[in-house]
Amino acid sequence: MSVMANLLTTFVAIVIGILIYHFRARIWGVVQRFDARNRARIEEEERDRGDNLAHFRHTLKLAEEQVEQVSEIRYSDSRTATPLIARTSNPASAK
């Protein structure tokens, strides 16, 4: 490698080190939140090994996460002029 390539490699390594040092609080926060979620998941799995109803609890939790908000649209029928209500899911408000 040439001297210029060594200088460039050293410069890039120093800049990466400075960026990591500058954002260390954010990075550490992300790592801690990930670790907390992982520990909670592992503890829940250990509790569920002895629980016969764990499958139902997980199914209900999954069903709660998949609920979509429903909105109503009111319009009149063009043939009979009677008011109608259509219920549709709102994908913009979905999680």
mmCIF file as gemmi writes it, N, C-alpha and C atoms, coordinates in Angstrom:
data_model
loop_
_atom_site.group_PDB
_atom_site.id
_atom_site.type_symbol
_atom_site.label_atom_id
_atom_site.label_alt_id
_atom_site.label_comp_id
_atom_site.label_asym_id
_atom_site.label_entity_id
_atom_site.label_seq_id
_atom_site.pdbx_PDB_ins_code
_atom_site.Cartn_x
_atom_site.Cartn_y
_atom_site.Cartn_z
_atom_site.occupancy
_atom_site.B_iso_or_equiv
_atom_site.pdbx_formal_charge
_atom_site.auth_seq_id
_atom_site.auth_asym_id
_atom_site.pdbx_PDB_model_num
ATOM 1 N N . MET Axp A 1 ? 0.844 -1.18 0 1 0 ? 1 A 1
ATOM 2 C CA . MET Axp A 1 ? 0 0 0 1 0 ? 1 A 1
ATOM 3 C C . MET Axp A 1 ? 0.891 1.245 0 1 0 ? 1 A 1
ATOM 4 N N . SER Axp A 2 ? 0.388 2.245 -0.611 1 0 ? 2 A 1
ATOM 5 C CA . SER Axp A 2 ? 1.152 3.483 -0.648 1 0 ? 2 A 1
ATOM 6 C C . SER Axp A 2 ? 0.915 4.274 0.635 1 0 ? 2 A 1
ATOM 7 N N . VAL Axp A 3 ? 1.715 5.304 0.798 1 0 ? 3 A 1
ATOM 8 C CA . VAL Axp A 3 ? 1.601 6.17 1.976 1 0 ? 3 A 1
ATOM 9 C C . VAL Axp A 3 ? 0.24 6.857 1.981 1 0 ? 3 A 1
ATOM 10 N N . MET Axp A 4 ? -0.224 7.281 0.815 1 0 ? 4 A 1
ATOM 11 C CA . MET Axp A 4 ? -1.513 7.968 0.714 1 0 ? 4 A 1
ATOM 12 C C . MET Axp A 4 ? -2.66 7.039 1.127 1 0 ? 4 A 1
ATOM 13 N N . ALA Axp A 5 ? -2.597 5.777 0.727 1 0 ? 5 A 1
ATOM 14 C CA . ALA Axp A 5 ? -3.632 4.82 1.102 1 0 ? 5 A 1
ATOM 15 C C . ALA Axp A 5 ? -3.619 4.579 2.603 1 0 ? 5 A 1
ATOM 16 N N . ASN Axp A 6 ? -2.44 4.499 3.195 1 0 ? 6 A 1
ATOM 17 C CA . ASN Axp A 6 ? -2.349 4.334 4.655 1 0 ? 6 A 1
ATOM 18 C C . ASN Axp A 6 ? -2.922 5.538 5.383 1 0 ? 6 A 1
ATOM 19 N N . LEU Axp A 7 ? -2.64 6.75 4.889 1 0 ? 7 A 1
ATOM 20 C CA . LEU Axp A 7 ? -3.183 7.961 5.511 1 0 ? 7 A 1
ATOM 21 C C . LEU Axp A 7 ? -4.702 7.999 5.395 1 0 ? 7 A 1
ATOM 22 N N . LEU Axp A 8 ? -5.209 7.626 4.238 1 0 ? 8 A 1
ATOM 23 C CA . LEU Axp A 8 ? -6.656 7.623 4.032 1 0 ? 8 A 1
ATOM 24 C C . LEU Axp A 8 ? -7.33 6.593 4.94 1 0 ? 8 A 1
ATOM 25 N N . THR Axp A 9 ? -6.766 5.417 5.058 1 0 ? 9 A 1
ATOM 26 C CA . THR Axp A 9 ? -7.312 4.382 5.932 1 0 ? 9 A 1
ATOM 27 C C . THR Axp A 9 ? -7.3 4.844 7.387 1 0 ? 9 A 1
ATOM 28 N N . THR Axp A 10 ? -6.218 5.475 7.818 1 0 ? 10 A 1
ATOM 29 C CA . THR Axp A 10 ? -6.119 5.992 9.18 1 0 ? 10 A 1
ATOM 30 C C . THR Axp A 10 ? -7.142 7.092 9.414 1 0 ? 10 A 1
ATOM 31 N N . PHE Axp A 11 ? -7.296 7.989 8.439 1 0 ? 11 A 1
ATOM 32 C CA . PHE Axp A 11 ? -8.267 9.077 8.55 1 0 ? 11 A 1
ATOM 33 C C . PHE Axp A 11 ? -9.685 8.534 8.69 1 0 ? 11 A 1
ATOM 34 N N . VAL Axp A 12 ? -10.036 7.568 7.854 1 0 ? 12 A 1
ATOM 35 C CA . VAL Axp A 12 ? -11.384 6.974 7.9 1 0 ? 12 A 1
ATOM 36 C C . VAL Axp A 12 ? -11.613 6.299 9.251 1 0 ? 12 A 1
ATOM 37 N N . ALA Axp A 13 ? -10.611 5.593 9.754 1 0 ? 13 A 1
ATOM 38 C CA . ALA Axp A 13 ? -10.742 4.923 11.05 1 0 ? 13 A 1
ATOM 39 C C . ALA Axp A 13 ? -10.941 5.943 12.166 1 0 ? 13 A 1
ATOM 40 N N . ILE Axp A 14 ? -10.222 7.052 12.118 1 0 ? 14 A 1
ATOM 41 C CA . ILE Axp A 14 ? -10.353 8.091 13.142 1 0 ? 14 A 1
ATOM 42 C C . ILE Axp A 14 ? -11.733 8.746 13.072 1 0 ? 14 A 1
ATOM 43 N N . VAL Axp A 15 ? -12.211 9.042 11.865 1 0 ? 15 A 1
ATOM 44 C CA . VAL Axp A 15 ? -13.534 9.651 11.71 1 0 ? 15 A 1
ATOM 45 C C . VAL Axp A 15 ? -14.618 8.711 12.224 1 0 ? 15 A 1
ATOM 46 N N . ILE Axp A 16 ? -14.514 7.432 11.916 1 0 ? 16 A 1
ATOM 47 C CA . ILE Axp A 16 ? -15.498 6.457 12.415 1 0 ? 16 A 1
ATOM 48 C C . ILE Axp A 16 ? -15.447 6.41 13.938 1 0 ? 16 A 1
ATOM 49 N N . GLY Axp A 17 ? -14.263 6.42 14.509 1 0 ? 17 A 1
ATOM 50 C CA . GLY Axp A 17 ? -14.127 6.429 15.97 1 0 ? 17 A 1
ATOM 51 C C . GLY Axp A 17 ? -14.745 7.666 16.594 1 0 ? 17 A 1
ATOM 52 N N . ILE Axp A 18 ? -14.535 8.828 15.974 1 0 ? 18 A 1
ATOM 53 C CA . ILE Axp A 18 ? -15.125 10.08 16.488 1 0 ? 18 A 1
ATOM 54 C C . ILE Axp A 18 ? -16.643 10.021 16.406 1 0 ? 18 A 1
ATOM 55 N N . LEU Axp A 19 ? -17.181 9.518 15.299 1 0 ? 19 A 1
ATOM 56 C CA . LEU Axp A 19 ? -18.638 9.412 15.16 1 0 ? 19 A 1
ATOM 57 C C . LEU Axp A 19 ? -19.229 8.457 16.191 1 0 ? 19 A 1
ATOM 58 N N . ILE Axp A 20 ? -18.582 7.336 16.393 1 0 ? 20 A 1
ATOM 59 C CA . ILE Axp A 20 ? -19.066 6.384 17.404 1 0 ? 20 A 1
ATOM 60 C C . ILE Axp A 20 ? -19.026 7.031 18.792 1 0 ? 20 A 1
ATOM 61 N N . TYR Axp A 21 ? -17.964 7.754 19.093 1 0 ? 21 A 1
ATOM 62 C CA . TYR Axp A 21 ? -17.861 8.424 20.398 1 0 ? 21 A 1
ATOM 63 C C . TYR Axp A 21 ? -18.943 9.488 20.539 1 0 ? 21 A 1
ATOM 64 N N . HIS Axp A 22 ? -19.19 10.233 19.462 1 0 ? 22 A 1
ATOM 65 C CA . HIS Axp A 22 ? -20.186 11.302 19.512 1 0 ? 22 A 1
ATOM 66 C C . HIS Axp A 22 ? -21.594 10.742 19.737 1 0 ? 22 A 1
ATOM 67 N N . PHE Axp A 23 ? -21.918 9.635 19.084 1 0 ? 23 A 1
ATOM 68 C CA . PHE Axp A 23 ? -23.261 9.057 19.176 1 0 ? 23 A 1
ATOM 69 C C . PHE Axp A 23 ? -23.324 7.885 20.155 1 0 ? 23 A 1
ATOM 70 N N . ARG Axp A 24 ? -22.393 7.793 21.075 1 0 ? 24 A 1
ATOM 71 C CA . ARG Axp A 24 ? -22.332 6.645 21.988 1 0 ? 24 A 1
ATOM 72 C C . ARG Axp A 24 ? -23.566 6.548 22.869 1 0 ? 24 A 1
ATOM 73 N N . ALA Axp A 25 ? -24.14 7.684 23.302 1 0 ? 25 A 1
ATOM 74 C CA . ALA Axp A 25 ? -25.33 7.635 24.158 1 0 ? 25 A 1
ATOM 75 C C . ALA Axp A 25 ? -26.516 7.035 23.395 1 0 ? 25 A 1
ATOM 76 N N . ARG Axp A 26 ? -26.702 7.461 22.157 1 0 ? 26 A 1
ATOM 77 C CA . ARG Axp A 26 ? -27.803 6.911 21.348 1 0 ? 26 A 1
ATOM 78 C C . ARG Axp A 26 ? -27.581 5.43 21.061 1 0 ? 26 A 1
ATOM 79 N N . ILE Axp A 27 ? -26.359 5.104 20.7 1 0 ? 27 A 1
ATOM 80 C CA . ILE Axp A 27 ? -26.045 3.704 20.391 1 0 ? 27 A 1
ATOM 81 C C . ILE Axp A 27 ? -26.252 2.841 21.627 1 0 ? 27 A 1
ATOM 82 N N . TRP Axp A 28 ? -25.788 3.306 22.78 1 0 ? 28 A 1
ATOM 83 C CA . TRP Axp A 28 ? -25.936 2.545 24.014 1 0 ? 28 A 1
ATOM 84 C C . TRP Axp A 28 ? -27.406 2.41 24.392 1 0 ? 28 A 1
ATOM 85 N N . GLY Axp A 29 ? -28.198 3.457 24.168 1 0 ? 29 A 1
ATOM 86 C CA . GLY Axp A 29 ? -29.631 3.384 24.439 1 0 ? 29 A 1
ATOM 87 C C . GLY Axp A 29 ? -30.32 2.34 23.588 1 0 ? 29 A 1
ATOM 88 N N . VAL Axp A 30 ? -29.966 2.295 22.307 1 0 ? 30 A 1
ATOM 89 C CA . VAL Axp A 30 ? -30.55 1.296 21.4 1 0 ? 30 A 1
ATOM 90 C C . VAL Axp A 30 ? -30.171 -0.105 21.852 1 0 ? 30 A 1
ATOM 91 N N . VAL Axp A 31 ? -28.909 -0.277 22.223 1 0 ? 31 A 1
ATOM 92 C CA . VAL Axp A 31 ? -28.442 -1.596 22.675 1 0 ? 31 A 1
ATOM 93 C C . VAL Axp A 31 ? -29.169 -2.008 23.96 1 0 ? 31 A 1
ATOM 94 N N . GLN Axp A 32 ? -29.355 -1.071 24.886 1 0 ? 32 A 1
ATOM 95 C CA . GLN Axp A 32 ? -30.047 -1.399 26.14 1 0 ? 32 A 1
ATOM 96 C C . GLN Axp A 32 ? -31.511 -1.746 25.895 1 0 ? 32 A 1
ATOM 97 N N . ARG Axp A 33 ? -32.193 -0.992 25.022 1 0 ? 33 A 1
ATOM 98 C CA . ARG Axp A 33 ? -33.594 -1.317 24.721 1 0 ? 33 A 1
ATOM 99 C C . ARG Axp A 33 ? -33.705 -2.683 24.058 1 0 ? 33 A 1
ATOM 100 N N . PHE Axp A 34 ? -32.802 -2.985 23.136 1 0 ? 34 A 1
ATOM 101 C CA . PHE Axp A 34 ? -32.8 -4.298 22.499 1 0 ? 34 A 1
ATOM 102 C C . PHE Axp A 34 ? -32.585 -5.393 23.536 1 0 ? 34 A 1
ATOM 103 N N . ASP Axp A 35 ? -31.63 -5.173 24.44 1 0 ? 35 A 1
ATOM 104 C CA . ASP Axp A 35 ? -31.336 -6.167 25.474 1 0 ? 35 A 1
ATOM 105 C C . ASP Axp A 35 ? -32.53 -6.361 26.403 1 0 ? 35 A 1
ATOM 106 N N . ALA Axp A 36 ? -33.199 -5.257 26.77 1 0 ? 36 A 1
ATOM 107 C CA . ALA Axp A 36 ? -34.364 -5.359 27.658 1 0 ? 36 A 1
ATOM 108 C C . ALA Axp A 36 ? -35.488 -6.15 26.986 1 0 ? 36 A 1
ATOM 109 N N . ARG Axp A 37 ? -35.746 -5.871 25.705 1 0 ? 37 A 1
ATOM 110 C CA . ARG Axp A 37 ? -36.783 -6.63 24.985 1 0 ? 37 A 1
ATOM 111 C C . ARG Axp A 37 ? -36.404 -8.096 24.866 1 0 ? 37 A 1
ATOM 112 N N . ASN Axp A 38 ? -35.141 -8.359 24.614 1 0 ? 38 A 1
ATOM 113 C CA . ASN Axp A 38 ? -34.681 -9.738 24.472 1 0 ? 38 A 1
ATOM 114 C C . ASN Axp A 38 ? -34.805 -10.489 25.796 1 0 ? 38 A 1
ATOM 115 N N . ARG Axp A 39 ? -34.405 -9.851 26.894 1 0 ? 39 A 1
ATOM 116 C CA . ARG Axp A 39 ? -34.536 -10.488 28.212 1 0 ? 39 A 1
ATOM 117 C C . ARG Axp A 39 ? -35.988 -10.752 28.565 1 0 ? 39 A 1
ATOM 118 N N . ALA Axp A 40 ? -36.869 -9.783 28.265 1 0 ? 40 A 1
ATOM 119 C CA . ALA Axp A 40 ? -38.296 -9.972 28.545 1 0 ? 40 A 1
ATOM 120 C C . ALA Axp A 40 ? -38.858 -11.125 27.726 1 0 ? 40 A 1
ATOM 121 N N . ARG Axp A 41 ? -38.447 -11.228 26.465 1 0 ? 41 A 1
ATOM 122 C CA . ARG Axp A 41 ? -38.913 -12.321 25.621 1 0 ? 41 A 1
ATOM 123 C C . ARG Axp A 41 ? -38.454 -13.667 26.154 1 0 ? 41 A 1
ATOM 124 N N . ILE Axp A 42 ? -37.194 -13.737 26.581 1 0 ? 42 A 1
ATOM 125 C CA . ILE Axp A 42 ? -36.659 -14.996 27.116 1 0 ? 42 A 1
ATOM 126 C C . ILE Axp A 42 ? -37.369 -15.384 28.412 1 0 ? 42 A 1
ATOM 127 N N . GLU Axp A 43 ? -37.616 -14.396 29.303 1 0 ? 43 A 1
ATOM 128 C CA . GLU Axp A 43 ? -38.344 -14.678 30.546 1 0 ? 43 A 1
ATOM 129 C C . GLU Axp A 43 ? -39.763 -15.16 30.256 1 0 ? 43 A 1
ATOM 130 N N . GLU Axp A 44 ? -40.42 -14.535 29.266 1 0 ? 44 A 1
ATOM 131 C CA . GLU Axp A 44 ? -41.77 -14.953 28.91 1 0 ? 44 A 1
ATOM 132 C C . GLU Axp A 44 ? -41.77 -16.371 28.354 1 0 ? 44 A 1
ATOM 133 N N . GLU Axp A 45 ? -40.779 -16.713 27.542 1 0 ? 45 A 1
ATOM 134 C CA . GLU Axp A 45 ? -40.686 -18.074 27.005 1 0 ? 45 A 1
ATOM 135 C C . GLU Axp A 45 ? -40.475 -19.087 28.121 1 0 ? 45 A 1
ATOM 136 N N . GLU Axp A 46 ? -39.661 -18.736 29.119 1 0 ? 46 A 1
ATOM 137 C CA . GLU Axp A 46 ? -39.431 -19.65 30.242 1 0 ? 46 A 1
ATOM 138 C C . GLU Axp A 46 ? -40.701 -19.842 31.065 1 0 ? 46 A 1
ATOM 139 N N . ARG Axp A 47 ? -41.469 -18.756 31.27 1 0 ? 47 A 1
ATOM 140 C CA . ARG Axp A 47 ? -42.736 -18.873 32.007 1 0 ? 47 A 1
ATOM 141 C C . ARG Axp A 47 ? -43.736 -19.704 31.22 1 0 ? 47 A 1
ATOM 142 N N . ASP Axp A 48 ? -43.735 -19.535 29.904 1 0 ? 48 A 1
ATOM 143 C CA . ASP Axp A 48 ? -44.715 -20.213 29.064 1 0 ? 48 A 1
ATOM 144 C C . ASP Axp A 48 ? -44.46 -21.709 28.932 1 0 ? 48 A 1
ATOM 145 N N . ARG Axp A 49 ? -43.276 -22.159 29.239 1 0 ? 49 A 1
ATOM 146 C CA . ARG Axp A 49 ? -42.991 -23.595 29.137 1 0 ? 49 A 1
ATOM 147 C C . ARG Axp A 49 ? -43.868 -24.408 30.086 1 0 ? 49 A 1
ATOM 148 N N . GLY Axp A 50 ? -44.215 -23.825 31.216 1 0 ? 50 A 1
ATOM 149 C CA . GLY Axp A 50 ? -45.038 -24.545 32.172 1 0 ? 50 A 1
ATOM 150 C C . GLY Axp A 50 ? -46.501 -24.148 32.129 1 0 ? 50 A 1
ATOM 151 N N . ASP Axp A 51 ? -46.873 -23.244 31.24 1 0 ? 51 A 1
ATOM 152 C CA . ASP Axp A 51 ? -48.238 -22.729 31.182 1 0 ? 51 A 1
ATOM 153 C C . ASP Axp A 51 ? -48.99 -23.385 30.02 1 0 ? 51 A 1
ATOM 154 N N . ASN Axp A 52 ? -50.078 -24.077 30.345 1 0 ? 52 A 1
ATOM 155 C CA . ASN Axp A 52 ? -50.861 -24.757 29.309 1 0 ? 52 A 1
ATOM 156 C C . ASN Axp A 52 ? -51.663 -23.789 28.449 1 0 ? 52 A 1
ATOM 157 N N . LEU Axp A 53 ? -51.936 -22.579 28.962 1 0 ? 53 A 1
ATOM 158 C CA . LEU Axp A 53 ? -52.75 -21.614 28.228 1 0 ? 53 A 1
ATOM 159 C C . LEU Axp A 53 ? -51.916 -20.555 27.508 1 0 ? 53 A 1
ATOM 160 N N . ALA Axp A 54 ? -50.612 -20.738 27.456 1 0 ? 54 A 1
ATOM 161 C CA . ALA Axp A 54 ? -49.725 -19.746 26.85 1 0 ? 54 A 1
ATOM 162 C C . ALA Axp A 54 ? -50.042 -19.528 25.37 1 0 ? 54 A 1
ATOM 163 N N . HIS Axp A 55 ? -50.402 -20.589 24.681 1 0 ? 55 A 1
ATOM 164 C CA . HIS Axp A 55 ? -50.711 -20.468 23.258 1 0 ? 55 A 1
ATOM 165 C C . HIS Axp A 55 ? -51.885 -19.51 23.04 1 0 ? 55 A 1
ATOM 166 N N . PHE Axp A 56 ? -52.917 -19.616 23.866 1 0 ? 56 A 1
ATOM 167 C CA . PHE Axp A 56 ? -54.078 -18.745 23.716 1 0 ? 56 A 1
ATOM 168 C C . PHE Axp A 56 ? -53.719 -17.297 24.026 1 0 ? 56 A 1
ATOM 169 N N . ARG Axp A 57 ? -52.886 -17.078 25.038 1 0 ? 57 A 1
ATOM 170 C CA . ARG Axp A 57 ? -52.469 -15.725 25.401 1 0 ? 57 A 1
ATOM 171 C C . ARG Axp A 57 ? -51.678 -15.088 24.249 1 0 ? 57 A 1
ATOM 172 N N . HIS Axp A 58 ? -50.792 -15.84 23.634 1 0 ? 58 A 1
ATOM 173 C CA . HIS Axp A 58 ? -50.013 -15.318 22.513 1 0 ? 58 A 1
ATOM 174 C C . HIS Axp A 58 ? -50.9 -15.037 21.307 1 0 ? 58 A 1
ATOM 175 N N . THR Axp A 59 ? -51.887 -15.897 21.083 1 0 ? 59 A 1
ATOM 176 C CA . THR Axp A 59 ? -52.804 -15.688 19.97 1 0 ? 59 A 1
ATOM 177 C C . THR Axp A 59 ? -53.605 -14.414 20.172 1 0 ? 59 A 1
ATOM 178 N N . LEU Axp A 60 ? -54.089 -14.177 21.388 1 0 ? 60 A 1
ATOM 179 C CA . LEU Axp A 60 ? -54.847 -12.959 21.668 1 0 ? 60 A 1
ATOM 180 C C . LEU Axp A 60 ? -53.959 -11.726 21.548 1 0 ? 60 A 1
ATOM 181 N N . LYS Axp A 61 ? -52.719 -11.815 21.986 1 0 ? 61 A 1
ATOM 182 C CA . LYS Axp A 61 ? -51.804 -10.68 21.866 1 0 ? 61 A 1
ATOM 183 C C . LYS Axp A 61 ? -51.557 -10.354 20.396 1 0 ? 61 A 1
ATOM 184 N N . LEU Axp A 62 ? -51.388 -11.375 19.583 1 0 ? 62 A 1
ATOM 185 C CA . LEU Axp A 62 ? -51.174 -11.174 18.154 1 0 ? 62 A 1
ATOM 186 C C . LEU Axp A 62 ? -52.422 -10.585 17.503 1 0 ? 62 A 1
ATOM 187 N N . ALA Axp A 63 ? -53.602 -11.038 17.917 1 0 ? 63 A 1
ATOM 188 C CA . ALA Axp A 63 ? -54.844 -10.517 17.365 1 0 ? 63 A 1
ATOM 189 C C . ALA Axp A 63 ? -55.025 -9.048 17.73 1 0 ? 63 A 1
ATOM 190 N N . GLU Axp A 64 ? -54.641 -8.645 18.933 1 0 ? 64 A 1
ATOM 191 C CA . GLU Axp A 64 ? -54.737 -7.242 19.336 1 0 ? 64 A 1
ATOM 192 C C . GLU Axp A 64 ? -53.821 -6.369 18.493 1 0 ? 64 A 1
ATOM 193 N N . GLU Axp A 65 ? -52.664 -6.879 18.12 1 0 ? 65 A 1
ATOM 194 C CA . GLU Axp A 65 ? -51.727 -6.103 17.312 1 0 ? 65 A 1
ATOM 195 C C . GLU Axp A 65 ? -52.212 -5.928 15.884 1 0 ? 65 A 1
ATOM 196 N N . GLN Axp A 66 ? -53.062 -6.823 15.408 1 0 ? 66 A 1
ATOM 197 C CA . GLN Axp A 66 ? -53.473 -6.8 14.009 1 0 ? 66 A 1
ATOM 198 C C . GLN Axp A 66 ? -54.819 -6.127 13.783 1 0 ? 66 A 1
ATOM 199 N N . VAL Axp A 67 ? -55.369 -5.457 14.766 1 0 ? 67 A 1
ATOM 200 C CA . VAL Axp A 67 ? -56.656 -4.798 14.627 1 0 ? 67 A 1
ATOM 201 C C . VAL Axp A 67 ? -56.475 -3.52 13.808 1 0 ? 67 A 1
ATOM 202 N N . GLU Axp A 68 ? -57.331 -3.338 12.818 1 0 ? 68 A 1
ATOM 203 C CA . GLU Axp A 68 ? -57.303 -2.134 11.996 1 0 ? 68 A 1
ATOM 204 C C . GLU Axp A 68 ? -58.49 -1.261 12.361 1 0 ? 68 A 1
ATOM 205 N N . GLN Axp A 69 ? -58.278 0.04 12.271 1 0 ? 69 A 1
ATOM 206 C CA . GLN Axp A 69 ? -59.348 0.979 12.55 1 0 ? 69 A 1
ATOM 207 C C . GLN Axp A 69 ? -60.335 0.981 11.378 1 0 ? 69 A 1
ATOM 208 N N . VAL Axp A 70 ? -61.613 1.02 11.693 1 0 ? 70 A 1
ATOM 209 C CA . VAL Axp A 70 ? -62.654 0.979 10.663 1 0 ? 70 A 1
ATOM 210 C C . VAL Axp A 70 ? -63.329 2.336 10.612 1 0 ? 70 A 1
ATOM 211 N N . SER Axp A 71 ? -63.518 2.847 9.4 1 0 ? 71 A 1
ATOM 212 C CA . SER Axp A 71 ? -64.216 4.122 9.234 1 0 ? 71 A 1
ATOM 213 C C . SER Axp A 71 ? -65.497 3.886 8.434 1 0 ? 71 A 1
ATOM 214 N N . GLU Axp A 72 ? -66.471 4.765 8.659 1 0 ? 72 A 1
ATOM 215 C CA . GLU Axp A 72 ? -67.752 4.64 7.969 1 0 ? 72 A 1
ATOM 216 C C . GLU Axp A 72 ? -67.843 5.694 6.869 1 0 ? 72 A 1
ATOM 217 N N . ILE Axp A 73 ? -68.369 5.281 5.734 1 0 ? 73 A 1
ATOM 218 C CA . ILE Axp A 73 ? -68.616 6.194 4.626 1 0 ? 73 A 1
ATOM 219 C C . ILE Axp A 73 ? -70.113 6.173 4.366 1 0 ? 73 A 1
ATOM 220 N N . ARG Axp A 74 ? -70.724 7.352 4.414 1 0 ? 74 A 1
ATOM 221 C CA . ARG Axp A 74 ? -72.168 7.449 4.172 1 0 ? 74 A 1
ATOM 222 C C . ARG Axp A 74 ? -72.394 7.968 2.757 1 0 ? 74 A 1
ATOM 223 N N . TYR Axp A 75 ? -73.272 7.29 2.03 1 0 ? 75 A 1
ATOM 224 C CA . TYR Axp A 75 ? -73.638 7.718 0.688 1 0 ? 75 A 1
ATOM 225 C C . TYR Axp A 75 ? -75.039 7.212 0.401 1 0 ? 75 A 1
ATOM 226 N N . SER Axp A 76 ? -75.63 7.737 -0.647 1 0 ? 76 A 1
ATOM 227 C CA . SER Axp A 76 ? -76.987 7.294 -0.991 1 0 ? 76 A 1
ATOM 228 C C . SER Axp A 76 ? -76.932 6.421 -2.237 1 0 ? 76 A 1
ATOM 229 N N . ASP Axp A 77 ? -77.827 5.456 -2.253 1 0 ? 77 A 1
ATOM 230 C CA . ASP Axp A 77 ? -77.924 4.539 -3.385 1 0 ? 77 A 1
ATOM 231 C C . ASP Axp A 77 ? -78.482 5.305 -4.58 1 0 ? 77 A 1
ATOM 232 N N . SER Axp A 78 ? -77.823 5.177 -5.718 1 0 ? 78 A 1
ATOM 233 C CA . SER Axp A 78 ? -78.247 5.941 -6.895 1 0 ? 78 A 1
ATOM 234 C C . SER Axp A 78 ? -79.591 5.464 -7.457 1 0 ? 78 A 1
ATOM 235 N N . ARG Axp A 79 ? -79.97 4.221 -7.211 1 0 ? 79 A 1
ATOM 236 C CA . ARG Axp A 79 ? -81.234 3.699 -7.742 1 0 ? 79 A 1
ATOM 237 C C . ARG Axp A 79 ? -82.404 4.009 -6.834 1 0 ? 79 A 1
ATOM 238 N N . THR Axp A 80 ? -82.213 3.827 -5.512 1 0 ? 80 A 1
ATOM 239 C CA . THR Axp A 80 ? -83.345 3.974 -4.594 1 0 ? 80 A 1
ATOM 240 C C . THR Axp A 80 ? -83.273 5.245 -3.759 1 0 ? 80 A 1
ATOM 241 N N . ALA Axp A 81 ? -82.143 5.946 -3.766 1 0 ? 81 A 1
ATOM 242 C CA . ALA Axp A 81 ? -81.926 7.177 -3.003 1 0 ? 81 A 1
ATOM 243 C C . ALA Axp A 81 ? -82.004 6.955 -1.495 1 0 ? 81 A 1
ATOM 244 N N . THR Axp A 82 ? -81.775 5.731 -1.051 1 0 ? 82 A 1
ATOM 245 C CA . THR Axp A 82 ? -81.749 5.455 0.379 1 0 ? 82 A 1
ATOM 246 C C . THR Axp A 82 ? -80.314 5.608 0.891 1 0 ? 82 A 1
ATOM 247 N N . PRO Axp A 83 ? -80.165 6.121 2.103 1 0 ? 83 A 1
ATOM 248 C CA . PRO Axp A 83 ? -78.805 6.289 2.642 1 0 ? 83 A 1
ATOM 249 C C . PRO Axp A 83 ? -78.185 4.932 2.992 1 0 ? 83 A 1
ATOM 250 N N . LEU Axp A 84 ? -76.94 4.772 2.637 1 0 ? 84 A 1
ATOM 251 C CA . LEU Axp A 84 ? -76.208 3.547 2.912 1 0 ? 84 A 1
ATOM 252 C C . LEU Axp A 84 ? -74.947 3.884 3.697 1 0 ? 84 A 1
ATOM 253 N N . ILE Axp A 85 ? -74.473 2.911 4.441 1 0 ? 85 A 1
ATOM 254 C CA . ILE Axp A 85 ? -73.234 3.075 5.204 1 0 ? 85 A 1
ATOM 255 C C . ILE Axp A 85 ? -72.284 1.963 4.796 1 0 ? 85 A 1
ATOM 256 N N . ALA Axp A 86 ? -71.095 2.34 4.381 1 0 ? 86 A 1
ATOM 257 C CA . ALA Axp A 86 ? -70.058 1.358 4.034 1 0 ? 86 A 1
ATOM 258 C C . ALA Axp A 86 ? -68.958 1.447 5.087 1 0 ? 86 A 1
ATOM 259 N N . ARG Axp A 87 ? -68.526 0.317 5.57 1 0 ? 87 A 1
ATOM 260 C CA . ARG Axp A 87 ? -67.437 0.286 6.557 1 0 ? 87 A 1
ATOM 261 C C . ARG Axp A 87 ? -66.177 -0.221 5.863 1 0 ? 87 A 1
ATOM 262 N N . THR Axp A 88 ? -65.124 0.566 5.953 1 0 ? 88 A 1
ATOM 263 C CA . THR Axp A 88 ? -63.869 0.195 5.332 1 0 ? 88 A 1
ATOM 264 C C . THR Axp A 88 ? -62.748 0.339 6.35 1 0 ? 88 A 1
ATOM 265 N N . SER Axp A 89 ? -61.693 -0.459 6.163 1 0 ? 89 A 1
ATOM 266 C CA . SER Axp A 89 ? -60.536 -0.309 7.032 1 0 ? 89 A 1
ATOM 267 C C . SER Axp A 89 ? -59.711 0.854 6.527 1 0 ? 89 A 1
ATOM 268 N N . ASN Axp A 90 ? -59.069 1.545 7.445 1 0 ? 90 A 1
ATOM 269 C CA . ASN Axp A 90 ? -58.292 2.725 7.123 1 0 ? 90 A 1
ATOM 270 C C . ASN Axp A 90 ? -56.805 2.354 7.166 1 0 ? 90 A 1
ATOM 271 N N . PRO Axp A 91 ? -56.153 2.075 6.021 1 0 ? 91 A 1
ATOM 272 C CA . PRO Axp A 91 ? -54.754 1.646 6.045 1 0 ? 91 A 1
ATOM 273 C C . PRO Axp A 91 ? -53.804 2.737 6.52 1 0 ? 91 A 1
ATOM 274 N N . ALA Axp A 92 ? -54.196 4.001 6.438 1 0 ? 92 A 1
ATOM 275 C CA . ALA Axp A 92 ? -53.29 5.072 6.877 1 0 ? 92 A 1
ATOM 276 C C . ALA Axp A 92 ? -53.122 5.075 8.382 1 0 ? 92 A 1
ATOM 277 N N . SER Axp A 93 ? -54.119 4.613 9.123 1 0 ? 93 A 1
ATOM 278 C CA . SER Axp A 93 ? -54.023 4.616 10.576 1 0 ? 93 A 1
ATOM 279 C C . SER Axp A 93 ? -53.517 3.294 11.127 1 0 ? 93 A 1
ATOM 280 N N . ALA Axp A 94 ? -53.25 2.323 10.276 1 0 ? 94 A 1
ATOM 281 C CA . ALA Axp A 94 ? -52.746 1.024 10.729 1 0 ? 94 A 1
ATOM 282 C C . ALA Axp A 94 ? -51.329 1.17 11.253 1 0 ? 94 A 1
ATOM 283 N N . LYS Axp A 95 ? -50.992 0.304 12.204 1 0 ? 95 A 1
ATOM 284 C CA . LYS Axp A 95 ? -49.663 0.398 12.824 1 0 ? 95 A 1
ATOM 285 C C . LYS Axp A 95 ? -48.615 -0.192 11.946 1 0 ? 95 A 1
